[in-house]
Amino acid sequence: MDSNSTTSQNPKKLKEADALFKKGKSAVSTGMLKWSADHLSGSMHFEQAAKLYKELGAKDKAKEAYVKYAISSEAIDARGCAADGFTQAAFLEKDFKSQLNLLKKAEE
């Protein structure tokens, strides 16, 4: 089953995953009124979005969310979570060299 048929069968979950991803991006972004990024909330939202995307078969979106989860986890010094995020992203990567790069980041 390809990712398009899976995500089209469950648009409610896809909207939920998109909303969580958007919340994560909002949490880690800064602006005129928000001077510091909230990586704790960001990592939580990115992880939840990644799991939903993966469940729906949207591998590219899941991979992107896992990488953002890992980066936010690194920012709050949660190295185990960061390693998990990079590892999960590597499993979803199609390109072998990109897989190796993500696994090296997980190892750091």
C-alpha positions as CSV (number, residue, x, y, z in Angstrom):
1,M,0.0,0.0,0.0
2,D,1.5,3.4,-1.0
3,S,1.6,6.4,1.3
4,N,-1.0,8.3,-0.7
5,S,-3.7,5.7,-0.3
6,T,-3.0,5.3,3.4
7,T,-3.2,9.0,4.1
8,S,-6.2,9.5,1.9
9,Q,-8.1,6.8,3.9
10,N,-7.6,8.7,7.2
11,P,-7.6,12.5,6.6
12,K,-8.6,13.2,10.2
13,K,-5.3,11.7,11.5
14,L,-3.3,13.4,8.7
15,K,-4.8,16.8,9.8
16,E,-3.9,15.9,13.4
17,A,-0.4,15.1,12.5
18,D,-0.1,18.3,10.4
19,A,-1.4,20.3,13.3
20,L,1.1,18.8,15.7
21,F,3.9,19.5,13.3
22,K,2.8,23.1,13.0
23,K,2.7,23.4,16.8
24,G,6.2,22.1,16.9
25,K,7.5,24.5,14.3
26,S,5.7,27.4,16.2
27,A,7.2,26.3,19.5
28,V,10.8,26.4,18.2
29,S,10.5,29.5,16.2
30,T,11.4,32.9,17.5
31,G,10.0,36.3,16.6
32,M,9.6,39.9,17.7
33,L,7.5,38.9,20.8
34,K,9.0,35.5,21.4
35,W,12.8,35.7,22.0
36,S,13.6,32.1,22.8
37,A,12.6,28.8,21.3
38,D,10.6,26.3,23.4
39,H,12.4,23.1,22.4
40,L,10.8,21.0,25.1
41,S,7.3,21.6,23.6
42,G,8.7,21.4,20.1
43,S,10.3,18.0,20.7
44,M,7.0,16.7,22.1
45,H,4.9,17.9,19.2
46,F,7.4,16.8,16.6
47,E,7.6,13.3,18.1
48,Q,3.8,12.9,18.2
49,A,3.5,14.1,14.6
50,A,6.3,11.8,13.5
51,K,4.5,8.8,15.0
52,L,1.2,9.7,13.3
53,Y,2.9,10.3,10.0
54,K,4.7,6.9,10.3
55,E,1.4,5.2,11.2
56,L,-0.2,6.8,8.1
57,G,2.6,5.7,5.8
58,A,3.7,9.3,5.1
59,K,7.4,8.3,5.3
60,D,8.9,11.6,4.1
61,K,6.9,13.7,6.5
62,A,7.6,11.3,9.3
63,K,11.4,11.5,8.6
64,E,11.3,15.3,8.6
65,A,9.4,15.3,11.9
66,Y,11.8,12.8,13.5
67,V,14.8,14.9,12.5
68,K,13.2,18.0,14.0
69,Y,12.4,16.0,17.1
70,A,16.0,15.0,17.4
71,I,17.3,18.6,16.9
72,S,14.9,19.9,19.5
73,S,15.9,17.1,21.9
74,E,19.6,18.0,21.4
75,A,18.8,21.6,22.3
76,I,17.4,20.5,25.7
77,D,20.2,18.1,26.2
78,A,18.0,15.0,25.9
79,R,20.6,13.0,24.0
80,G,18.8,9.7,24.2
81,C,15.7,11.2,22.6
82,A,17.9,12.9,20.0
83,A,19.5,9.5,19.2
84,D,16.1,7.9,18.9
85,G,14.9,10.6,16.6
86,F,17.9,10.3,14.3
87,T,17.7,6.5,14.3
88,Q,14.0,6.5,13.4
89,A,14.6,9.0,10.6
90,A,17.4,6.8,9.3
91,F,15.0,3.8,9.1
92,L,12.7,5.9,6.9
93,E,15.4,7.2,4.7
94,K,15.7,5.7,1.2
95,D,19.2,6.8,0.4
96,F,22.0,4.7,2.0
97,K,24.4,7.6,2.5
98,S,21.7,9.7,4.1
99,Q,20.9,6.8,6.4
100,L,24.6,6.6,7.4
101,N,24.7,10.3,8.1
102,L,21.6,10.1,10.3
103,L,23.0,7.1,12.2
104,K,26.3,8.9,12.8
105,K,24.4,11.9,14.2
106,A,22.5,9.4,16.5
107,E,25.9,8.1,17.7
108,E,27.3,11.5,18.6
